[in-house]
Amino acid sequence: MGPEWGQSPSLTMPIFEYSCNACHHEFETLVRTGDTPACPKCAATALTKLLSLPAIKSESTHDLAMRAAHRRDKIQQSEKNREQREYELNHDD
């Protein structure tokens, strides 16, 4: 019996990159056999599978990935804060 997911560095999760044909949102998602991926932004299933680059792990790529993740998280938090302010302005509860 072979190793299970996560036990061997040679095994990876089936994560694919897509572009939504409806809203043009680009995203990554885990797709298991029999699953139909959907856009997390608009829930459309008309997607274009993007060509993914192979993952190369080194200290410099890790640092670049961490900086990119911090930038992404900062943008997402800013968007959440803006949405919360909009909600509060438009809902007088």
Secondary structure as GFF3:
##gff-version 3
##sequence-region A 1 93
A	DSSP	beta_strand	15	20	.	.	.	ID=ss1
A	DSSP	beta_strand	26	30	.	.	.	ID=ss2
A	DSSP	beta_strand	47	49	.	.	.	ID=ss3
A	DSSP	alpha_helix	59	90	.	.	.	ID=ss4
###
